């Protein structure tokens, strides 16, 4: 199940910890320094990827595993890429579109209802201007 670990020494965990601290400092620096938004996002995500690779390689000992780990990673990658692509038409394109009546201004809704001859009642119980008295 496990590879023979006699062919490699123990990793220098202090050096890995120092690298993770350095990457964290770079993330903070990229956020504090005035950069264009796109550059900032790419920088922070790149540093986060480097930190994740350090943790996976040394703390999870994946650096010393055989190549079968890639076989296990392939379906996960396919699902991770496929799920957002499959949901984009339903959620991604219409999620921020305010097409529900609750977001309309109340006075505009009353005016539209009055144009169509509908009876509307104000929240305080007062009748609208379109209602005959």
N, C-alpha and C positions, 0 to 999 in steps of 0.2 A: 504494500500500500504506500509506504513512504520510500523515498529514495534513500540511498545510503548517504548519510550525512557526514561520513568520515572524511570525505574529500574536500570539505570546506571548513574553514574556521568559523568561530562565532563572529557575527558582525559587531562593529564598534557602535554600540547603541548610543553612546554619548555623542558621537559624530553625527549620527542620524538625527538625534534630538536637536543638536545645534543647527543642522540643515533645516529642520522643521521650524525652528525659531526664526531663522533667517528668512524663510519663505513667508512666515507670518508677518515679519517686519516689512517685507516687500508688498504684501497685500495692504497693510495699513498705509504705507507710503503712497501706493498707487491711489488709495482712496482720499488721502489728505491733499496730495498735490493736485493742482488745477490742470486737468487733462480733458480733452474732448470725451464725451460719454462713451463712444464706441471704443476708443483706445483704453479707457478705464475698465470697461467690461472685459475686453480681451485680455488685459493684463491680469486682472483679478482671477478670471477663470483659468488662465494659463498657470498661475501660481497655485491655484487650488488643485489643478491636475497634477502638478509636480509633487505637491504634498501627499496626494492620494497615492501616487506611484511609490513614493518613499515608504509610506505605511504598508502598502500591499507587498512591496518587494522584501523589506527587511523584517517588519514586525509580524507579518503573516507568513513569512518564509516562502513566498511564492517565487522568489528568485531562484530557489534551489529545487523547485518541483520540475517534473518532466513536462513534455509538451502537451499532455492530455488536458491540461488546464484550458487550453485554447479550444478544445472540442466542447468543453462545458460552457465556455464563454460565448460561442457562436449563436446558440438559440436565444440567449439573453440579449445579445446585441441586435438580433433580428427583431425581437419583440420590442426592445427599447426604441428602435428606429421606426417600426411599423405602427405602433400605437399612436404617436402624435400625427403621423401621416393619415391614419384612418379616421382620427377624430377632427382633423382640421376643417373639413366641410361643415360639420355640425357645430363645433364649439369655437374654433379658431377664427372663423370669418364673421360670426354673428354674435360673439359673446359680448362685445362692447357696443353693440348697436341698440340704442334706446328705442325699442319698438313696442314697449308695453304702455298701456294707458296711464299707469301710475306716475310716470315721469313727466307727463304733460302738465303744463301750467293749468291750474284749476280754472282761471278766468277764460283761457282759451277753450277749454272743454265746455264751459257753460255757453260761450259764444257759438261754438259749433253746434251744440245741442239746440240753441235758440234758432239758429238758421234752419234747422231741420224740423222745427216745430215740436221738439220733445220737451216735456215738463222736467225741469231740474229743480232740485231743492238745495238751498244753501245749508252748510253745516249747522248754522245757528237756528235753523227752522224757518228762516225768511224765504219767501218765494222769490224766484228769479224774475227778471224784468220781462221775460217772454210770456209769463203766465198772465192771463186776463184777470182783472180785479173785479 
